[in-house]
């Protein structure tokens, strides 16, 4: 069985299909790991969501910030933004079924000694702590009163981990870390304002995977969310968001082989082909 991790699709369904053709994906024998942000900004979010859902156990996806935004927007329409391309999902006849499936997806997936999340992991979290906190937030999103959780998720506070966090503050930080973080301070305080290229950030900020004394450092991690970073590997971490929605590439990383192998399709090429 081949396992391929795929970066942020964001509704680029045609590019996803071209990429699967390139890697000769066989849903009977192979498995896809999606780094989240299946939807939004691209033209075919509905098709993407339906496709990944119907793959069943041949696909694993973690929740990204745009996936969370879809769940919030469908329940609270006033949160929809001008740039969103979510309306086709919200008005689809199978919307409830799709969103019920989506909110039950994990925030962190760990298998074959590899962890995957959409954005990042705070330096204070070990692998065991990461799994435990992901489970806490996942239970809240899967609960019958999940709308109460969604209604209170949008906040930049708290922005640093503390074992004393509880209730909604704890949930907010957990979801923000898994789905939104890029830069942080050396103490792990998250920054939600800066998302640019490495080297141009304020001096007190560093990419989360460069934070000192990361407790999860021995674990190989795969993530997306950071199109400005592109394909990048450092400190046992692999970013595979190669900016398809911004006109660049959609990439897959084969992770079941000793030397991981990257495959990509160009958005401009696929635009011409379809």
URBELTA-V188444 format. One record per residue. N is the residue number from 0. RES is the residue in one letter. PSI is psi in whole degrees, 0 to 359 (none if undefined). BURIAL is b if it has 24 or more other C-alpha atoms within 12 Angstrom, else e. Layout:
n | res | psi | burial
N | RES | PSI | BURIAL
N | RES | PSI | BURIAL
This chain:
n | res | psi | burial
0 | X | 129 | e
1 | X | 142 | b
2 | X | 126 | b
3 | X | 125 | b
4 | X | 134 | b
5 | X | 134 | b
6 | X | 183 | b
7 | X | 119 | b
8 | X | 314 | b
9 | X | 47 | b
10 | X | 8 | b
11 | X | 70 | b
12 | X | 319 | b
13 | X | 319 | b
14 | X | 323 | b
15 | X | 316 | b
16 | X | 322 | b
17 | X | 321 | b
18 | X | 319 | b
19 | X | 326 | b
20 | X | 320 | e
21 | X | 319 | e
22 | X | 3 | b
23 | X | 47 | e
24 | X | 129 | b
25 | X | 108 | e
26 | X | 343 | e
27 | X | 325 | e
28 | X | 336 | e
29 | X | 168 | b
30 | X | 142 | b
31 | X | 136 | b
32 | X | 118 | b
33 | X | 133 | b
34 | X | 10 | b
35 | X | 178 | b
36 | X | 56 | b
37 | X | 332 | b
38 | X | 167 | b
39 | X | 145 | b
40 | X | 322 | b
41 | X | 171 | b
42 | X | 339 | b
43 | X | 55 | b
44 | X | 321 | b
45 | X | 313 | b
46 | X | 321 | b
47 | X | 313 | b
48 | X | 315 | b
49 | X | 318 | b
50 | X | 312 | b
51 | X | 321 | b
52 | X | 316 | b
53 | X | 349 | e
54 | X | 342 | e
55 | X | 229 | e
56 | X | 357 | e
57 | X | 357 | b
58 | X | 145 | b
59 | X | 133 | b
60 | X | 141 | b
61 | X | 160 | b
62 | X | 135 | b
63 | X | 176 | b
64 | X | 326 | b
65 | X | 329 | b
66 | X | 317 | b
67 | X | 319 | b
68 | X | 323 | b
69 | X | 314 | b
70 | X | 318 | b
71 | X | 314 | b
72 | X | 323 | b
73 | X | 330 | b
74 | X | 336 | e
75 | X | 83 | e
76 | X | 336 | e
77 | X | 347 | e
78 | X | 354 | e
79 | X | 137 | e
80 | X | 159 | e
81 | X | 325 | e
82 | X | 356 | e
83 | X | 147 | b
84 | X | 53 | b
85 | X | 353 | b
86 | X | 324 | b
87 | X | 327 | b
88 | X | 313 | b
89 | X | 330 | b
90 | X | 1 | e
91 | X | 148 | e
92 | X | 334 | e
93 | X | 21 | e
94 | X | 310 | b
95 | X | 319 | e
96 | X | 318 | e
97 | X | 316 | b
98 | X | 328 | b
99 | X | 321 | b
100 | X | 316 | b
101 | X | 315 | b
102 | X | 348 | b
103 | X | 4 | b
104 | X | 154 | b
105 | X | 165 | b
106 | X | 339 | b
107 | X | 134 | b
108 | X | 131 | b
109 | X | 122 | b
110 | X | 149 | e
111 | X | 35 | e
112 | X | 22 | e
113 | X | 136 | b
114 | X | 147 | b
115 | X | 133 | b
116 | X | 172 | b
117 | X | 314 | b
118 | X | 289 | b
119 | X | 181 | b
120 | X | 125 | b
121 | X | 149 | b
122 | X | 338 | b
123 | X | 349 | b
124 | X | 127 | b
125 | X | 175 | e
126 | X | 315 | b
127 | X | 318 | e
128 | X | 318 | e
129 | X | 313 | b
130 | X | 319 | b
131 | X | 314 | e
132 | X | 324 | b
133 | X | 318 | b
134 | X | 320 | b
135 | X | 311 | b
136 | X | 322 | b
137 | X | 319 | b
138 | X | 322 | e
139 | X | 320 | b
140 | X | 337 | b
141 | X | 352 | b
142 | X | 162 | e
143 | X | 330 | e
144 | X | 33 | e
145 | X | 332 | b
146 | X | 327 | e
147 | X | 322 | e
148 | X | 312 | b
149 | X | 323 | b
150 | X | 337 | b
151 | X | 9 | b
152 | X | 331 | b
153 | X | 96 | b
154 | X | 147 | e
155 | X | 2 | e
156 | X | 142 | b
157 | X | 158 | b
158 | X | 12 | b
159 | X | 143 | b
160 | X | 140 | b
161 | X | 140 | e
162 | X | 347 | e
163 | X | 353 | e
164 | X | 142 | e
165 | X | 172 | e
166 | X | 221 | e
167 | X | 327 | b
168 | X | 318 | b
169 | X | 314 | b
170 | X | 317 | b
171 | X | 314 | b
172 | X | 317 | b
173 | X | 311 | b
174 | X | 320 | b
175 | X | 318 | b
176 | X | 310 | b
177 | X | 332 | b
178 | X | 348 | b
179 | X | 337 | b
180 | X | 143 | b
181 | X | 297 | b
182 | X | 153 | b
183 | X | 171 | b
184 | X | 173 | b
185 | X | 340 | b
186 | X | 359 | b
187 | X | 13 | b
188 | X | 124 | b
189 | X | 144 | b
190 | X | 125 | b
191 | X | 6 | b
192 | X | 326 | e
193 | X | 130 | b
194 | X | 15 | b
195 | X | 193 | e
196 | X | 154 | e
197 | X | 141 | e
198 | X | 342 | e
199 | X | 2 | e
200 | X | 159 | e
201 | X | 151 | e
202 | X | 332 | e
203 | X | 356 | e
204 | X | 151 | b
205 | X | 155 | b
206 | X | 146 | b
207 | X | 329 | b
208 | X | 355 | b
209 | X | 358 | b
210 | X | 138 | b
211 | X | 151 | e
212 | X | 38 | e
213 | X | 124 | b
214 | X | 339 | e
215 | X | 7 | b
216 | X | 323 | b
217 | X | 344 | e
218 | X | 132 | b
219 | X | 130 | b
220 | X | 141 | b
221 | X | 135 | b
222 | X | 169 | b
223 | X | 228 | b
224 | X | 342 | b
225 | X | 75 | b
226 | X | 327 | b
227 | X | 335 | b
228 | X | 323 | b
229 | X | 201 | b
230 | X | 123 | b
231 | X | 138 | b
232 | X | 132 | e
233 | X | 145 | e
234 | X | 39 | e
235 | X | 19 | e
236 | X | 141 | b
237 | X | 116 | b
238 | X | 129 | b
239 | X | 21 | b
240 | X | 102 | b
241 | X | 25 | b
242 | X | 39 | b
243 | X | 315 | b
244 | X | 340 | b
245 | X | 16 | e
246 | X | 12 | e
247 | X | 254 | b
248 | X | 158 | b
249 | X | 130 | b
250 | X | 150 | b
251 | X | 144 | b
252 | X | 116 | b
253 | X | 119 | b
254 | X | 2 | b
255 | X | 9 | e
256 | X | 152 | e
257 | X | 316 | e
258 | X | 100 | e
259 | X | 142 | e
260 | X | 133 | e
261 | X | 138 | b
262 | X | 142 | b
263 | X | 151 | b
264 | X | 144 | b
265 | X | 134 | b
266 | X | 319 | b
267 | X | 321 | e
268 | X | 316 | e
269 | X | 323 | b
270 | X | 323 | e
271 | X | 328 | e
272 | X | 330 | e
273 | X | none | e
